[in-house]
């Protein structure tokens, strides 16, 4: 029985309490993101927002979408699409002098 | 080994990769969706300053309202993952419950978006008012359509599960639905930060 439970946890990720903890962390980061709209973070504003966005993204993908626990092939498939998209559109935006 | 696990082992298909073809297909689809939303987000970033004589983003955006909508969608990801977890355990009752709550939270988000669009329109922000408004409506509209499709799939799955009593072995269906729903959530995480929180 204990072997079954271990196998189940490995295949499907975390316990429900774990998911709730992740959701609470995500909610706290969202609250912090919203606070940047009202509080002046100075030069830290943009880097802080970008970091929080990336952390939330990775947490949802890793824990809620189970990429952290699943076969690495799925991670490669998804991040290949994501990196391709970021690369293609960064080049496209660069041609419009968006970053200048 | 429980009866559900026994059924799951019996129903599992042997594939050349050793991975579920359905799951590989879903991840490929989500990877391709990154390109779709990447294009829409890039277009918005390019045109967000092109307001012409229309309102600017900062004049129309209601950050407190959108923050609540974002929170609702984020919590729907939690309810979805709880539904997937229940489906894996063969707990039909909790699967129905969490999938239904997810659909409800999704509908709340879409309702909020309809309200927001109506308010923007009343403030003079039509679809063709400026390049900013066009790219904004296309991006957030496409996302809203994705959420709506997700709600339809959630409700359809609930109906199918009720009629055919989908057991634990069919939990992959709920898991695929969960992957799509979480993807819609992570797209909104990016939209909320880049479109709403970063001033032009």
Interface residues (C-beta under 8 A of the other chain):
Chain A: X4 X8 X11 X12 X13 X16 X19 X20 X22 X23 X26 X27 X30 X33 X34 X36 X37 X46 X49 X50 X52 X53 X56 X57 X60 X61 X63 X64 X65 X71 X73 X74 X77 X78 X80 X81 X82 X84 X85 X86 X88 X89 X92 X93 X96 X98
Chain B: X1 X2 X5 X17 X19 X23 X24 X27 X28 X30 X31 X32 X33 X34 X35 X37 X38 X39 X41 X42 X45 X46 X63 X67 X70 X71 X74 X75 X77 X78 X80 X81 X82 X84 X85 X88 X89 X178 X179 X182 X183 X185 X186 X189 X190 X192 X193 X194 X197 X198
